[in-house]
């Protein structure tokens, strides 16, 4: 499929893409996926010290701020696509400004610079808990951080609706890799501190970090404007099963269980309910773009990942 992304940029080489949040956990996977496919990737970083991460993944770091239109305009010059993954605010800002105002700024700059399309990264936590398979047509019930992500989605998709810009959304599932939530979970299981909320029969939907980067590339290249795509490996698993598998790979006892009420008192109601939610999610729509996970199940990806994370003591298996 040929998309507007294939058209020459207004200036500079075609296939130049700006990744906002390029030095982050997910941003690095997107930079790597794009650069390995021959894209000229510009990685927007707020701190020049993080530029080495972008370079390590094949991109060119550009120092700027998603809330500063002047630096954002310079970073986007000559680009044919933009990916919005900026999430972590500096101390004086809040996440909503970075995600939502940042999306609005990217729409504005994209229009000014003739950028063909914008992909906004979100997350599958925008969906409510349900027992049936979740696809992109299911209703959303965003709370907490997922509410901010959903607001960023709406900011971009409104520009698509009015014909200002091609905008698409990617909602990854639980992206596991060396960093982010999985690092904390694995360490807590290893030390015996982790607790499974509820009975653990609720299902999580997973995706390997680097497969997630390739999913963003597929949507950027071939996705339909105005559409949302779930990015998951297609094999949801009960939380109890997943936690026990990680524990077994680490050679430690399975984690204990706590009630939802106890978890709510410990981490807050919204976070506890997210952890206990049942979200078996379909990635069929993304697969129709030709994307396939290279790691089709966490059971194949997690063992090697744990060996990377704990190289000395390491998993016993």
C-alpha positions as MATLAB code, in Angstrom:
seq = 'XXXXXXXXXXXXXXXXXXXXXXXXXXXXXXXXXXXXXXXXXXXXXXXXXXXXXXXXXXXXXXXXXXXXXXXXXXXXXXXXXXXXXXXXXXXXXXXXXXXXXXXXXXXXXXXXXXXXXXXXXXXXXXXXXXXXXXXXXXXXXXXXXXXXXXXXXXXXXXXXXXXXXXXXXXXXXXXXXXXXXXXXXXXXXXXXXXXXXXXXXXXXXXXXXXXXXXXXXXXXXXXXXXXXXXXXXXXXXXXXXXXXXXXXXXXXXXXXXXXXXXXXXXXXXXXXXXXXXXXXXXXXXXXXXXXXXXXXXXXXXXXXXXXXXXXXXXXXX';
ca = [
       0.000    0.000    0.000;
       1.350    3.425   -0.929;
       0.537    6.151    1.573;
       1.152    9.854    1.898;
       4.265    8.967    3.882;
       5.909    7.832    0.660;
       5.577   11.269   -0.934;
       8.712   13.422   -0.899;
       8.975   15.747    2.073;
       8.753   19.470    1.363;
      12.474   19.812    2.041;
      15.242   17.343    2.841;
      15.163   13.612    2.147;
      11.947   11.657    1.964;
      11.248    9.114    4.700;
      12.553   11.363    7.438;
      10.628   10.788   10.664;
      10.639   12.686   13.946;
      10.157   10.615   17.106;
       9.147   12.649   20.159;
      10.177   10.821   23.318;
      12.938    9.042   21.415;
      15.137    8.262   24.413;
      12.365    6.585   26.398;
      11.629    2.896   26.841;
       9.196    2.646   23.931;
      10.680    5.508   21.939;
      13.982    3.683   21.593;
      12.260    0.672   20.074;
      10.525    2.888   17.517;
      13.772    4.667   16.610;
      15.465    1.296   16.132;
      12.608   -0.124   14.042;
      12.533    2.901   11.735;
      16.296    3.332   11.365;
      16.778   -0.369   10.613;
      14.237    0.003    7.788;
      16.216    2.830    6.201;
      14.441    5.855    7.649;
      16.293    9.019    8.518;
      15.164    9.255   12.141;
      15.313   12.399   14.205;
      14.953   11.731   17.908;
      13.597   14.637   19.944;
      15.264   14.740   23.365;
      14.905   17.376   26.062;
      18.304   16.586   27.553;
      21.372   16.432   25.301;
      22.851   13.804   27.624;
      20.191   11.365   26.403;
      21.205   11.803   22.788;
      23.584    8.855   22.961;
      20.578    6.563   23.364;
      19.111    7.837   20.108;
      22.445    7.423   18.326;
      22.818    3.880   19.666;
      19.505    2.975   18.014;
      20.427    4.509   14.676;
      18.822    7.931   14.954;
      20.052   11.513   15.083;
      19.304   13.312   18.355;
      17.697   16.744   18.196;
      17.520   18.732   21.412;
      14.132   20.366   21.883;
      10.910   20.346   23.828;
       7.486   19.210   22.710;
       6.034   22.222   24.548;
       8.348   24.684   22.765;
       7.000   25.411   19.276;
      10.243   27.017   18.115;
      12.431   23.981   18.782;
       9.672   21.638   17.652;
       9.408   23.392   14.308;
      13.145   23.078   13.742;
      13.064   19.371   14.624;
      10.166   18.631   12.246;
      11.573   20.453    9.201;
      11.796   18.087    6.251;
       9.965   15.231    7.985;
       7.285   13.157    6.312;
       6.074   11.561    9.555;
       6.008   12.137   13.305;
       5.534    9.670   16.175;
       4.365   11.067   19.525;
       5.693    9.070   22.471;
       6.754   11.914   24.754;
       5.390   11.173   28.210;
       7.709   11.999   31.083;
       7.423   15.656   32.058;
      10.154   17.748   33.633;
       9.601   18.658   37.266;
       7.792   21.891   36.484;
       5.325   20.344   34.046;
       2.670   17.652   34.310;
       2.005   14.599   32.197;
      -1.194   16.012   30.718;
       0.642   18.968   29.226;
       3.292   16.761   27.667;
       0.820   14.241   26.268;
      -2.167   16.413   25.300;
      -0.684   19.863   24.679;
       2.233   18.065   23.071;
      -0.156   16.348   20.646;
      -1.746   19.709   19.804;
       1.687   21.222   19.189;
       2.680   18.353   16.915;
      -0.525   18.771   14.894;
       0.194   22.472   14.489;
       3.823   22.006   13.482;
       2.997   19.104   11.163;
       0.564   21.292    9.254;
       3.061   24.136    9.014;
       5.872   21.884    7.825;
       3.868   19.760    5.409;
       4.301   16.539    7.398;
       2.122   13.786    5.931;
       1.070   11.893    9.037;
       1.240   11.756   12.799;
       1.102    8.571   14.875;
       0.134    8.969   18.532;
       1.194    6.310   21.009;
      -1.384    5.472   23.657;
      -2.078    2.245   25.560;
      -4.624   -0.532   25.906;
      -5.453    0.586   29.440;
      -7.981    2.970   27.888;
     -10.297   -0.048   27.597;
     -12.390   -1.157   30.517;
     -12.290   -4.625   32.014;
     -14.294   -7.175   30.029;
     -14.338  -10.928   29.540;
     -14.788  -10.871   25.764;
     -12.006  -10.250   23.274;
     -11.254   -6.531   23.012;
     -10.895   -4.954   19.593;
     -10.645   -1.344   18.471;
     -14.431   -0.950   18.274;
     -14.941   -1.756   21.953;
     -15.927    1.123   24.241;
     -13.234    2.805   26.285;
     -13.288    3.632   29.991;
     -10.090    5.620   30.597;
      -9.029    6.440   34.143;
      -5.940    8.056   35.607;
      -2.970    7.994   33.248;
      -5.030    6.236   30.584;
      -7.379    9.240   30.639;
      -4.460   11.466   29.687;
      -3.494    9.106   26.859;
      -7.061    9.065   25.587;
      -7.189   12.861   25.616;
      -4.000   12.911   23.527;
      -5.642   10.494   21.086;
      -8.681   12.755   20.757;
      -6.512   15.819   20.187;
      -4.867   14.164   17.216;
      -7.883   12.380   15.777;
      -9.857   15.618   15.722;
      -7.263   17.030   13.324;
      -7.727   13.935   11.145;
     -11.506   14.289   11.247;
     -11.334   17.863    9.997;
      -8.902   16.965    7.230;
      -5.980   18.925    8.644;
      -3.600   15.969    8.887;
      -3.435   12.181    8.652;
      -3.455   10.963   12.267;
      -3.360    7.385   13.561;
      -3.241    5.876   17.044;
      -1.391    2.828   18.389;
      -2.520    1.234   21.654;
       0.171   -1.207   22.807;
      -0.619   -3.815   25.438;
       1.797   -4.597   28.278;
       5.122   -3.843   26.607;
       7.776   -5.938   28.329;
      11.504   -5.323   28.103;
      14.518   -4.307   30.145;
      13.008   -1.265   31.772;
       9.604    0.264   32.441;
       7.013   -1.685   34.458;
       8.556   -5.094   33.796;
      11.814   -4.182   35.490;
       9.973   -3.291   38.690;
       7.776   -6.380   38.509;
      10.695   -8.764   37.972;
      12.723   -7.228   40.786;
       9.746   -7.370   43.172;
       9.086  -11.032   42.296;
      12.785  -11.831   42.759;
      12.823  -10.265   46.233;
       9.455  -11.722   47.271;
       7.720   -8.347   47.475;
       5.361   -8.673   44.511;
       1.681   -9.417   45.099;
      -0.895  -10.560   42.550;
      -4.041   -8.459   42.860;
      -7.201  -10.538   43.226;
      -7.189  -14.149   42.165;
      -5.008  -13.480   39.138;
      -7.480  -14.964   36.673;
      -7.707  -11.632   34.853;
      -5.880  -11.636   31.545;
      -3.161   -9.269   30.405;
      -2.198   -8.822   26.752;
       1.517   -8.585   26.054;
       3.950   -7.432   23.400;
       7.738   -7.533   23.259;
       9.382   -4.112   23.336;
      11.063   -4.433   19.945;
       7.956   -5.922   18.340;
       6.118   -2.831   19.586;
       8.582   -0.625   17.725;
       7.930   -2.555   14.536;
       4.188   -2.205   15.123;
       4.520    1.575   15.145;
       6.487    1.396   11.915;
       3.760   -0.708   10.269;
       1.061    1.758   11.296;
       3.132    4.738   10.169;
       3.693    3.140    6.771;
       0.435    1.380    5.996;
      -2.218    2.310    8.551;
      -5.424    4.018    7.484;
      -5.793    7.664    8.559;
      -8.116    8.168   11.522;
      -7.812    4.559   12.681;
      -6.740    3.038   15.996;
      -4.576   -0.106   16.153;
      -4.051   -2.403   19.123;
      -0.481   -3.722   19.334;
      -0.394   -7.077   21.156;
       1.096  -10.485   20.445;
      -2.388  -12.039   20.363;
      -1.883  -14.443   23.270;
      -3.428  -12.935   26.393;
      -2.586  -14.783   29.596;
      -3.912  -14.777   33.171;
      -1.872  -12.575   35.481;
      -1.396  -15.494   37.896;
       0.087  -17.607   35.102;
       2.387  -14.808   33.971;
       3.651  -13.966   37.472;
       4.239  -17.636   38.287;
       6.179  -18.086   35.043;
       8.460  -15.149   35.856;
       9.004  -16.518   39.369;
       9.864  -19.975   38.043;
      12.370  -18.513   35.590;
      13.971  -16.595   38.445;
      14.016  -19.673   40.656;
      11.914  -18.130   43.416;
       8.523  -19.038   44.952;
       5.341  -17.844   43.226;
       4.207  -14.434   44.488;
       1.446  -14.215   47.075;
      -2.011  -12.808   46.393;
      -3.697   -9.767   47.911;
      -7.326   -8.723   47.716;
      -8.391   -5.840   45.546;
      -9.337   -3.891   48.661;
      -5.855   -4.324   50.138;
      -4.257   -3.273   46.855;
      -6.466   -0.195   46.681;
      -5.233    0.898   50.087;
      -1.625    0.286   49.056;
      -1.447    1.803   45.561;
      -4.769    3.604   45.109;
      -8.077    2.540   43.624;
      -7.334    3.396   40.000;
      -3.970    1.599   39.859;
      -5.292   -1.459   41.718;
      -8.294   -1.794   39.406;
      -6.074   -1.488   36.357;
      -3.918   -4.338   37.676;
      -6.965   -6.507   38.309;
      -8.747   -5.692   35.025;
      -9.464   -8.406   32.460;
      -8.188   -7.178   29.074;
      -7.852  -10.026   26.552;
      -7.043   -7.968   23.470;
      -7.023   -8.696   19.760;
      -4.292   -7.492   17.413;
      -6.033   -8.738   14.255;
      -6.406   -5.272   12.771;
      -2.659   -4.621   13.012;
      -1.903   -8.023   11.509;
      -3.945   -7.051    8.458;
      -1.205   -4.495    7.749;
       1.248   -7.397    7.445;
       2.796   -7.031   10.896;
       3.645  -10.195   12.831;
       5.362  -10.411   16.234;
       8.846  -11.883   16.121;
       8.290  -12.946   19.739;
       4.802  -14.498   19.583;
       4.483  -15.196   23.325;
       5.944  -13.879   26.563;
       6.992  -17.482   27.287;
       9.551  -17.138   24.498;
      10.650  -13.584   25.248;
      10.803  -13.403   29.042;
      13.504  -16.035   29.781;
      16.146  -14.327   27.637;
      15.057  -10.955   28.957;
      15.543  -12.061   32.561;
      19.024  -13.360   31.738;
      19.824   -9.924   30.353;
      18.423   -8.156   33.413;
      20.084  -10.373   36.021;
      23.308  -11.548   34.346;
      25.121  -12.585   37.529;
      22.586  -14.349   39.687;
      20.295  -14.899   36.685;
      17.380  -17.279   36.274;
      18.145  -20.804   37.339;
      16.511  -22.290   34.256;
];
